Every structure is written in C-alpha cells, then in structure tokens.
Amino acid sequence: MILKKLRENRKWSQEQLAKMAGLSVRTIQRIEGGNSASLETLKALASVLEVNISTLEQEIVMIDKTTEKWQSLPLLFRLNFVGSEYAWMGISHRKNWIRAEKFAAISGLILCLLGSILGWLRVIDIGLSMGGIFLIVTAYGLSLITRMGDEYEIW
C-alpha cells in the first residue's frame, strides 16, 4: 500500500497519523508493513489524508527515480532497476525479486543434484552442476538486491 509514502510526503510520524485517524500506532505499522486493513480503518485514513480509499489500496508500481534520495544510492544498485518504469516488467515490486530469488535457488539446487547424480553415473559432465552453482550465486545476488531495497526503503 501507498500509506507510508503519503504519510512521509506530509512529514508526519506514524504516531501523528495514528492520533489524527483515531487508530493505534501498531495498526499504522501493520498497514505500512503490507498487511491488509479493514474498511473502517481505510475510511479513517482516507479522511485524514484527504484521498480516496482506492488510492490507499494502490500498490506502488513505479520507483521515483527523480528524487535526491534515489540519486544518492550506489550506481550498481540503481542499475538493477533499469526499466522499472515499465510495470509489465515487474522489477519495481519486492515480491517479484523474492519470487525470482526462490526460483533461482530451487532450480540451482535441482541442477546441482542432477549434475551430481548423472556425473556419478558418468552420463553427463560437470556442466549441469556448474549451471546449478551459477543459479545459486544468482539467487544470492537477488537476495542482496532485495535486502538493499529494504534498507534504502525503495519499495
């Protein structure tokens, strides 16, 4: 949800927003953390933030690359998000980075196991295992990018 960005644009703390909306700070934290909110909670937040409920239900689909904060990030990190302005690519969504990480790790493990078994049977050379190792290293790289995105709060 976009709640955190709306709150930060107004330079409000979670405590201030909670008090104005008549909610607990923990509720604000849960919603900003990605949990769903009840209709009554959304109504209260929409009223305070002067937006529609549908606006609060939106997911941030594009990383704002014009901000000073974005420009201050390491170049190698920013290069991973080239093309994030195209929503169909999905690279501006944290969940897609995690999905790719899991896919690479599981595929890598399967290839390593197959390479070991088939190599032991002398059916195939070491190439299969090397492909598996490459995918595992790729999964590690994807996890680092995801964690850096969390650290730099780009999601």
Steps between C-alpha positions, in 0.01 A plus 500: 500500500598857447425615854862547602575723199190713563595537867862584424400757235314686775799456734283330762619234742306178544393627840361823354305317229364249751380775733332699221329189361400366842700181449781331688861543394520122466218509243691755292815287527315187388344674201830655394658157540269360233212358702144568390277750677130494577262725311447715810875547543537593133215752532667664800837520324348625174320775689814619680720478188229653280514224239262234369498155654603361160815713519592335831452155348745569220837336497802708409572385146777737403815605675543877496841543342487880506547540874824601664476187714503277187794689349704449817473119481799300370514483119528120491185476708307746280601309184297202622185706458553616142160455337303516825280769347340225290254334736474188284863419580414478870844595625373781719313250720678342794290183475629437146864525616428248774319272254800511263736431791303190604477376141875538444588331830269202450599458134866523596465232766316270259766546232780436751331179617436383144857585403636304794282195436554496124869577542534207736330279241737650238204603284586868484792726576528763772316769299167428665645550847673821391166633370349419839777682681451801271127507586572478873744793475234688301246433777746641752544814286124542474467470877766768549316737264170435682658565840664820371161610369361446850789689655464795261118485526435505126203263505 
